[in-house]
Amino acid sequence: MASDPGRCEGGQLYKGNKPVSIATSLFRLRSFFGAELCQRLRRLARGTCQRLYDDQVARTAVDTHRNALSEAKTFMSWCMRHRYLALNPLERVRPVGKRQHGKPQLRVDEARAWLRVARELAHSGELGSVAAMMALLMGMRCSEIVHCVARDVDNGGRLLWIPVSKTRSGKRVLDIPSILRRHLVHLAKRHQPLEPLFPHLGGWVRNWVKRICVLANVPKVCAHAMRGLHSTLAIEAGVTPSVVAFALGHESPRATLLSYADPKVVASTTQRRTLAVLDGPPSRRRRGKTRGKNRPRRASPRVDQRKTATK
């Protein structure tokens, strides 16, 4: 058997996935099975796999160990299809715990304090602050931010093209807020058209989001939570979930409402709209044209033309 499962059968296990996705899969597999992954496959038994998963449950979060188990089961199925294993030792291992949808988000005042600090750092020349603000103000993924190149800043800094994204729906065009426009235009002018604006990995953006949280003295949240806050504030402002989902690059509004927007804000927004419908349409006042007593009546152009023609 090959020494690396990602290279088995010419890499068919990953079906042409992006390098980041392959690295994530390998990380989850090694975290589940251990460093000597392939050497241990033939010695795995059901009891061994159950102990491995119990160890994951004891030391990692629910989403982490459930994702690792799902990745491991997919890999076991692949091994059976290619006859590396006769039985699936993970068949009877059941996931434990309930997944947590969404990340803790900042409140409105906290987000304003965070943004004030971020703007000060951006004006002082910190590029990481500009990238972190893109997560909040534009709802972008960290991978989308670091994949931006100079030519993606378009129309005088008013539009940002996102040709590389996690999903097909993620390929979109966003309006650049005025707060970020000057910084992104300056960055685009400093680079060649195909050079990245931020020559870093996605973890760089995540670190900057947390760093600004510390400097602003607000709860430390992740960059993913900034995308969630972006959707929460948009829905609070009255934007429909389908429009918010398109701006975030989601396939459907379900993912936006389930894992991004704050459920309490969605519920209150729905309540306000329901009450607005029940209250009925607002009364319309008749707008009558009032003229002062001494104000002369203005003649229409047609009347003036008739008088001129008669003379």
C-alpha positions in Angstrom: 0.0 0.0 0.0 1.2 3.5 -0.7 2.8 5.5 2.1 0.4 8.4 1.7 -3.3 7.8 1.2 -3.6 11.0 -0.7 -1.4 9.6 -3.5 -3.1 6.2 -3.8 -4.3 5.4 -7.4 -2.9 8.7 -8.7 -4.8 10.8 -6.1 -8.2 9.4 -7.0 -9.2 9.5 -3.4 -9.7 13.2 -3.5 -11.1 13.5 -7.1 -9.2 16.7 -8.0 -10.0 18.5 -4.8 -8.1 21.7 -3.9 -4.8 21.3 -2.0 -6.3 23.0 1.0 -9.1 20.4 1.1 -6.6 17.5 0.7 -4.5 18.9 3.5 -7.6 19.1 5.8 -8.5 15.5 5.0 -5.0 14.3 5.7 -4.9 16.2 9.0 -8.2 14.7 10.1 -7.2 11.2 9.2 -3.8 11.5 11.0 -5.5 13.0 14.0 -7.8 10.0 14.1 -5.5 7.1 13.2 -2.2 8.5 14.3 1.0 9.4 12.4 1.7 5.9 11.1 -1.6 5.9 9.2 -1.1 3.3 6.5 0.9 0.9 8.6 -1.9 0.6 11.1 -4.8 0.1 8.6 -4.5 -3.7 8.4 -4.2 -4.1 12.1 -7.4 -2.1 12.9 -10.3 -3.8 14.6 -13.6 -2.6 15.7 -12.6 -2.3 19.3 -9.4 -0.4 18.3 -11.4 2.1 16.2 -13.9 2.6 19.0 -11.0 3.4 21.4 -9.5 5.8 18.9 -12.8 7.6 18.6 -13.3 7.7 22.4 -9.9 9.3 22.7 -10.9 12.0 20.2 -14.1 12.6 22.1 -12.2 13.1 25.4 -9.7 15.7 24.0 -11.5 17.6 21.2 -14.7 19.5 20.6 -17.8 17.9 19.2 -17.5 19.3 15.7 -13.8 18.3 15.6 -14.2 14.7 16.5 -17.3 14.2 14.4 -15.6 15.7 11.4 -12.6 13.4 12.0 -14.9 10.3 12.3 -16.7 11.3 9.1 -13.4 11.7 7.3 -12.2 8.3 8.6 -15.4 6.5 7.6 -15.1 7.9 4.1 -11.5 6.8 3.9 -12.4 3.2 5.1 -15.1 3.0 2.4 -12.5 4.0 -0.2 -10.1 1.3 1.1 -12.8 -1.3 0.8 -13.7 -0.3 -2.8 -10.0 -0.7 -3.7 -9.8 -4.0 -1.7 -7.2 -2.8 0.7 -9.6 -3.9 3.5 -12.1 -6.6 3.6 -14.3 -5.1 6.3 -15.0 -1.6 7.6 -13.8 -1.4 11.2 -15.6 1.9 11.7 -19.0 0.6 10.6 -20.4 0.4 14.1 -18.8 3.5 15.6 -21.4 6.1 16.2 -20.8 9.8 16.5 -21.3 11.3 19.9 -22.6 14.8 20.9 -24.6 17.4 19.1 -23.0 19.7 16.5 -22.8 23.4 17.4 -24.1 25.6 14.6 -22.6 29.1 14.4 -19.9 30.8 16.4 -20.1 33.3 19.3 -20.4 36.7 17.8 -19.7 40.3 18.9 -22.5 42.6 20.0 -23.1 45.8 18.0 -21.2 48.1 20.4 -18.4 45.6 20.6 -18.2 45.4 16.8 -18.0 49.2 16.6 -15.2 49.2 19.1 -13.4 46.4 17.1 -13.9 48.4 13.9 -12.5 51.6 15.4 -9.3 49.8 16.4 -9.1 48.0 13.0 -9.3 51.3 11.2 -6.6 52.9 13.3 -4.3 50.0 12.5 -5.1 50.1 8.8 -4.3 53.8 8.7 -0.9 53.0 10.3 -0.2 50.6 7.5 -1.1 47.2 9.0 -2.3 45.0 6.1 -3.6 42.4 8.4 -6.1 44.9 9.8 -7.4 45.5 6.2 -7.8 41.8 5.6 -9.6 41.4 8.9 -12.1 44.2 8.1 -12.9 42.4 4.8 -14.2 39.5 6.8 -16.6 41.7 8.8 -17.6 44.4 6.3 -17.7 42.1 3.2 -18.5 38.7 4.8 -15.6 37.0 3.0 -13.9 33.7 3.9 -10.3 33.8 4.9 -9.4 31.7 1.9 -11.1 34.2 -0.4 -9.3 37.1 1.1 -5.8 35.7 0.7 -6.6 34.5 -2.9 -7.5 38.1 -4.0 -5.1 39.4 -6.7 -4.6 43.0 -7.8 -6.9 42.8 -10.9 -9.8 41.7 -8.7 -10.1 45.3 -7.4 -12.2 46.8 -10.2 -14.1 49.9 -11.2 -12.0 52.3 -9.4 -12.1 50.3 -6.2 -15.8 49.9 -6.1 -16.0 46.2 -7.0 -14.2 43.2 -5.9 -14.2 40.0 -8.0 -14.0 36.7 -6.2 -13.1 34.0 -8.8 -11.6 31.5 -6.4 -13.9 30.2 -3.6 -14.8 27.2 -1.5 -18.0 26.6 -3.5 -19.4 27.3 -6.9 -21.8 29.9 -5.4 -18.8 31.6 -3.8 -17.6 33.0 -7.1 -19.3 36.4 -7.0 -18.7 40.2 -7.2 -19.0 42.3 -4.1 -19.3 46.1 -3.5 -16.2 47.4 -1.6 -17.2 49.6 1.3 -15.9 53.1 1.4 -13.9 52.3 4.5 -11.8 49.8 2.6 -11.8 51.4 -0.9 -8.7 53.5 -0.4 -6.7 50.7 1.1 -7.5 48.1 -1.5 -6.9 50.5 -4.4 -3.5 51.4 -2.9 -2.6 47.7 -2.6 -3.7 47.0 -6.1 -1.5 49.7 -7.5 1.5 48.3 -5.7 1.2 44.8 -7.3 1.1 43.3 -10.7 -2.3 42.3 -11.9 -1.9 38.6 -11.0 0.0 39.2 -7.7 -1.9 38.5 -4.5 -2.9 41.5 -2.4 -2.0 39.5 0.8 0.8 37.0 0.3 -0.2 34.9 3.4 -2.3 31.9 4.3 -5.8 32.0 5.8 -4.5 31.5 9.3 -2.9 35.0 9.0 -6.4 36.6 8.7 -7.7 34.6 11.7 -4.9 35.7 13.9 -5.4 39.3 13.0 -9.1 39.1 13.8 -8.3 37.8 17.3 -5.4 40.3 17.7 -7.8 43.2 17.1 -10.3 41.7 19.6 -7.6 41.8 22.3 -6.6 45.4 21.4 -10.2 46.5 21.4 -10.9 44.8 24.7 -13.8 42.8 23.4 -14.5 39.0 23.5 -12.0 37.1 21.3 -13.9 35.6 18.3 -12.8 33.9 15.1 -12.9 35.2 11.6 -15.8 32.8 10.8 -17.8 34.6 13.5 -17.2 37.9 11.6 -18.9 36.4 8.6 -21.7 35.4 10.9 -22.0 38.9 12.4 -22.1 40.3 8.8 -25.1 38.2 8.0 -26.7 38.9 11.4 -26.5 42.7 10.9 -27.7 42.4 7.3 -30.8 40.5 8.3 -31.4 42.9 11.2 -31.3 45.8 8.7 -34.1 44.1 6.7 -32.1 42.3 3.9 -33.7 39.1 2.9 -31.9 35.8 3.7 -31.6 34.9 0.1 -29.7 38.1 -0.7 -27.5 37.6 2.4 -26.8 34.0 1.3 -25.7 35.2 -2.2 -23.4 37.8 -0.6 -21.7 35.2 1.6 -21.4 32.7 -1.3 -23.8 30.1 0.1 -25.7 27.6 -2.0 -29.0 28.4 -0.2 -30.3 30.6 2.6 -30.6 27.5 4.8 -26.9 27.5 5.6 -27.0 31.2 6.3 -29.9 30.9 8.8 -28.6 27.7 10.4 -24.9 28.5 11.0 -24.3 32.2 10.4 -27.1 34.6 11.4 -28.0 34.8 15.0 -31.3 32.9 15.6 -32.5 35.5 18.1 -32.1 38.3 15.5 -33.8 36.2 12.8 -36.7 35.6 15.2 -37.1 39.3 16.2 -36.9 40.4 12.5 -39.6 37.8 11.6 -41.8 39.1 14.4 -41.4 42.7 13.3 -42.4 41.8 9.7 -45.4 39.8 11.0 -46.6 42.7 13.1 -46.1 45.2 10.2 -48.4 43.0 8.0 -51.0 42.7 10.7 -51.0 46.5 11.4 -52.0 47.0 7.8 -50.6 49.4 5.2 -49.7 52.9 6.5 -52.3 55.6 5.9 -51.5 57.8 2.9 -52.2 61.5 3.1 -53.4 63.3 0.0 -50.8 65.6 -1.2 -52.7 68.7 -2.4 -50.9 71.5 -4.1 -51.2 74.6 -2.0 -50.6 78.0 -3.4 -50.3 81.3 -1.6 -53.0 83.9 -2.1 -50.6 86.4 -3.8 -48.6 83.7 -5.7 -49.2 84.2 -9.5 -50.4 81.2 -11.5 -47.6 79.9 -13.7 -48.6 79.5 -17.3 -47.8 76.2 -19.0 -45.5 76.2 -22.1 -48.4 75.2 -24.4 -50.4 78.3 -23.4 -47.5 80.5 -24.1 -47.0 78.9 -27.5 -50.7 79.5 -28.4 -50.5 83.2 -27.5 -47.4 83.6 -29.5 -48.9 81.9 -32.5 -52.1 84.1 -32.3 -50.1 87.3 -32.2 
